[in-house]
Amino acid sequence: MKASSSSSAKSIALKFVLLIGVMSFFADFTYEGSRSILGPYLELFGASAAAVAIITGLGELLGYGLRLVSGRLSDQTQQFWPITICGYIIQMASVPLLALAGSWQIAAVLIILERVGKATRNPPRDVMLSHAAKEMGYGWAFGVHEALDQSGALFGPLVVAAILALRGQYQIAFAALAIPAVLTLSLMGVARWLYPRPEEMESTPPDINTTGLPRVYWLYLAGAVLVAAGFADFPLMAYHFARTGVVPGAWVPIFYAVAMGVSGLGSLVFGRLFDRIGIIVLVPVTILSAFFAPLTFLGGFWAALVGSALWGIGMGAHESIIPAAVAPMVSPQRRASAYGLFTAGYGIFWFVGSAILGLLYGLSLPVLIGFSVLCELAAIPLFLLVSRRLQAARAA
C-alpha cells in the first residue's frame, strides 16, 4: 500500500510538472519570439541605440528586482495561484499588443510590462513546482521544466524569423504571437483547475518555527551571483560576431538556437546529476562553461560555435539547478521569498556584470575574458563549501 501510494504521488507530481512545463513552453515561445526582434522594431520607430539599451536594461532590472516583492507577497499571503495568474496575464497580454504600438515610447511601456509580468509570476510558480519536485527529485523536476521552457525559447524566434521572411512585417509577427499567448493562459487555467492546492503534493509538514534563511543559502547565493557577474549576455556575443565578421549575420540566430537547444538538454542532464550527486555538480559545469568567453571572443567560426554551446550549457545548468538546490535548503513557507531574493540577486549581478563586460569590450578583449573567467572560477570554492555543509547536515 505504501509503495502504491508513493508511486501515485510521483505520477501526480510528474503530470503537474509536465503541464506547467508545456505551459512554460508556449510562454517562452511567446516572449522569446518577441524579444528576438525588439531591437529592430524599436529602431523602426526611430529609437536610438541608447534608448534601446536603456529600455531593455531597465526591463531586465525590473524583471529580476521585482521578484523580491512578488516572492515576499507570495509568502505572506500564500496566494500562489492568484499571483502567478496575474503575472502571466500581464506578460502574455503585453506581447501581442506590441503589434498596435504606434511609437517607440508605447512599445517601451509594453516591453517593460512584459518583464514585470515575468517577475510577478516566477517566484510563486517555482514554489508550486517545488512541492511536486519533492516527490520526483528536485533536479529532475526542474530540469524537465527548464527543458520544455528552453524548447519554447528555441522555436519562438525561429517561427518569428519565418513569419518575417514570408510577410516582412513586424506587426504581423507580434500579432501571430497571440496564439501561443492564448494557449499559455488556457493551460494555466487547466492547471489551476486540476491542481488548486499544489502544496498538498509535498508530504513533509511545514516547519512553522522557521523565521529566517539558513547560512548555507547565503553562501550559495554568493557563489551564484559571481557566476552571473561573469556571464555575458548573448547580444554582446552577437555584437562581437557581427563586428568582427567571425560569424555571418544569417548564422547568428542559428548560434542562438544552438545555445538554447544545448541549454534545454543540459538542464535535463544536470538536473538528473543533481539528484544523484548533489550540488557538487555545479563545480565541473562552472569550469566547463567558463571557457565560453575565450572561445567566443578570441576564436573563429567553429570556436565561436563551441563557445556558444558552452554558454548554453552554463545557462541550462544554472537555470535548472538554482531552483532545485534552493528548495531543500529552505522551509516551504519561506520558499517564495527565497526564490525571489535569489533570482533578483542573480539577475541584478548579471545586469551589472554585463554592463562591465560591455565597457571592457571597448577597452581590451583579454581583460574582458579575464574578468569573465575569474568571476566564474571564484564561485567554485563557495560551491564546494555549500556541498560540504549540505553533506554534513544530511549526515547529522
N, C-alpha and C positions, 0 to 999 in steps of 0.2 A: 504493500500500500504506500509506504514511504517512497520507494523508488518510482512508483507510478505518479505520485504527487509531484516529485521533483521533475520528472520528465514533462508533465503537463505544464508546470511553471516555466520551464525552459522554452517550451513550444509557444506559450503565450507571449513570453518576453521576445522571442525571435520574431514573431509576427508583428509585434509593436515596433521593433527596431526597423524591420523591413518596410513597414508602412510609412514611418517617419522618414526613412531613407529615400523612398520613392518620392515623397513629398518634397524633400530637400533637392532631389534630382531636378524636378521641374522648377523649384525656386532658383537654383543656381543657373539652370538653363535660361531663366528669365533675366536675372540681374547681371550675370556674367556676359550674356549675349549683348545686353545694352552697354555694359562697361567697355566692351571691345571697340565701340565706335563713338564713345562720348567725346574724345578729343577732336576728331574731325567734324563732329556735329556742332560742337561749340564754336569751332573755327568758322564754320559755315555762317554762323550768326554774327561773326565779326569779333569774337572774344580773342583777347591777346593770349600769348603763351603764359604770361604771368597770371592772368585771370584763370586759365585752365588749371595751372598748378595750385593756385590758392583754393579754388573750388573743390578739386579732388582731394587736396591735402586736408582741408577743413572737414570734408565729408568723412575721410578716414579717421581723423582725430575724434570727431563726434561718434563715429561708428564704434569705436573702441571705448572712449572715455565714458559714454553714457551707460555702458554696461554696469558700471559701478552703481548707478541709480536703479536700473531695472533689476539687477541682482538683489540689492538690498530690499527693494519694494516687494520682490517675489518672496523673500524670506519672511518679511514682516506680515504679509497678507496671506501667504500660502495659496494665492490665486494664480497658479502656474498656467492653466489653460487660458483664462481671460487675457493675461498679459501677453502670452505667446500669440494668441489670435489677433490682438490689437497690433502687435508688431508686424505680423505677416500681412495684414490688410493694408497698413501704411506702405510697406515695401512693395507689395505686388501692384498696388494702385499707381504708385509713382512712376513705374517704368513705362507702361503703355501711354500714360499721359504725356510723356515726352514728345509723342507724335504731334501733340497740339500746341507745344511751346512755340510762341511767336517771337521770342527773343532769348538771348543767352542768359539774361537775368532770371527769366521764368524757368528755363532749363536748369539753372544753377540751384534754384529752390527745390526742384523735384529731385535732383541728384543728391542733395543733402538730406532730403526727406527719406530717400531710399536707404541711406546709411543709418539714419535714426531708427527706421523700422527694423533694420537688422540688429542694431544694438538693443532694441527693446525685447526682441523675441529670443535671442540666443541663450542668455543665462537660464530662464525658466524651461526652455526646451531641453537644454542639456541636463538639467536636473531630472526631468521626466525620463530621459534616456538612461540616466544613471541608475534609476530604480530597476529598469529592465536589465541593465548591464550586470547588476549584482548576480542575477540568475545564470547568465550565459558567458560571463567573463568580461571584465571592463574593456580590455584591449580589443577583443574580438567584436564586441558590440559597437564600440565607437569606430573601429576600423571598417566594419561593414557600412556603417552610416556614412563615414567620410568617403569611402569608395564610390557610393552612389552619388553623394554630393559632388565629388570631383568629376564624375561622369557627366553630370549636367554642365559643369564648367567647361568640359571638353566640347560637347555637342552644341551648346548655345552659340558660342562665337562662330562655329563653322556654319550653322544654319543661317545666322545673320549675314555672314560673308556671301553665302549662296544667294540670299534674297537681294543683296546689293548688286551682285553680279548680274542677276536676271532683270531687276527693276531699276536699280540705280538711285533709289530714293530712301533717305534715312527715315522719313516719316512712316513709310510702309514697313520698314524693318521693326521700328518701335511698336507700331500697331499690331504686327504679327505676334509680338511677344505677349499680347493679351491672352493668347491661347494657353501657353504654359502657366501664365499667372492664374488664370481661372482654374486650371487643373490643380495647381498648388492649393488654392483655397478650398476647392472641393474635397481634396484628400484630407485636408486639415479638419474639415467638418466631419468626415467619416471617422478619423482618428479620435476626435473628441467624443463622438457618439459611442464608438466601440470601447474606448478606454477612458472613461470620465475621471478615474482616480488611479493614475499610473503608480502612485506611491504604494498601492496595495500589492504590487508585484514584488516589492522588496520585503523579504520575510523578517529581516532584522529590525527589532523595535527601535525607534528613535531615542537618542541619548538626550534626555531633556535637561541634563546638567551642563552640557557643553555651551560655553559662552564665548569662546574665542577660537582663533585659528592656531593650530599647532606649529611649533617651531620648524618642523620638517617642511611644512607648506611654504614658509618664507624662504627657506634655503632653496627649495625647488623653484620658486618664483624668481629668485636672484639668478639662478642658472638660466632660466628660460628667457629673461629679458636680455641677458648677454648674447644669447643666440639670436634673438630678434634684432638687436642693435647691429649685428654684423651681416644680417640677411638682406641683400639688396632687393628692391622692387624690380619686377620683370621689366617695366617700362624703361628703367635705366639701362638694363641689359639690351633691350631692343634699340634704344637710342644709340648705344655703342655699335651695335650691328649695322645700323643704318649709316652712322657717321664714318665708320671705317670701311664699309663695303664688304666686311668679312662674311656677312650673310645677306644674300639678295633679298630685297623687300618682300617679294612674294613668299619667301620661305619663313619670314619672321612669325606669322600666325601658326605655321606648322610647328616651329620650335616650341611655341607656347602650348600648342595642343599636345606635343610630346611630353612636355613638362607636366601638364595636367593628367595625362594618361599614366605616367610613371608615379605621380603623386597618389592617384587612386589605388594603383596596385600596391605601392609601398605602404599605404595605410592598412591594407589587409594583412600584409606580411608582418609588419612591425607590430600591429595590434595583436596578432596571434603570439608573436615572440614575447610581447609584454606580459601576456597571461602566463607564459611558461617560465620566463627567467626574471621578470620584473623590470624595474625602471633602469637597470643597468644596460638595457638595450639601447638607451639613448647615447651611450658613450661611443660605440662604433658608428652609429648613424651620424652623430655630430662630426666625428673625424672625417667620415666619407663625404658628407655634404659640404664641409669646409673647403674642399677642392674646387667647388663651383666657381669661385672668384678668379683664381689664376687661369683656369681653363677658359672661362668666358671672356675675360678682359685681355688676355695675352695670346690666346690660341687662334688658330684658323677656323675654317668652317666646321670640320669634324670635331675639333677640340671644343668649340662653342656648343655643338650639339650635345656632347657628353656633359659639358658643364651645365647646360640647361636641364638635362636629365637628373644630374646630381642635385641641382636646385629643387627639382620636383620631388626627389626622394626626401630631402630635408623638410619640404613643405608638408608632404603626406604624413611623415612620421610624427612631426610635432603637432599637426592638426588632429591626429587621432590619439596620440599618447597623452597630450596635455589634459584633455577632459578625462581620459581613462585613469590617469595617475592621481588626479585631484580627488576623484570620487571617494576612494577608500581612505584618503588622508583626513577627510572632513565628515562630520556627522551630517545626516540628511537635512536637518533643519537649518544648517549653515551653508549648504552646498551652493545655493544660488548666489549668495554674497561672495563665496569663494571663487566661483566661476567668473562672476562679474569683475572682481578685483584682478584676478589672474589674467583674463583676456584683455582687460583695459591696460594693465601694465605691459603686457606683451605687445599690444598694438601701439601704445604710446612710444615705447622704446624702438619699435620697428620704424615708426614715423621719424623719430629723431635720428636714428641710425641711418635711415635712407637719405635724410637731408644732409648729414655729414658726408656720406658716400657721394652724393651729388656734388658737393663742394669740392671734395678731394679729386673727383674725376677731372675737373678742370685744372688741377694742380699737378697731380702725379698719379699715374696708374699703379706703380709699385706701392706707393703709400696707401692708396685705396685698398689694394689687395691685402697689404699687411694689417690694416685696421680690421678688415672683414675676418680674416683668418684668426687674428689674435682674439677678437671678441668670441668667435665660435669656440676656440680651444680653451679659453678661460672658463667656460661653463663646465668643462669636464670634471675638474675637482669637486665642484658643487654637486654634480650628478652622482659622483662616487660617494660623497658624504651622505646624500639623501638615501642612496641604495643601502649603505651600511646601517643607517638609523632605522630604516624600514625593516630590514632583516632582524635587527636587534629587538624591535617592537614585536615582530611576529614570534620570535623565539621566547620572549617574555610572556 
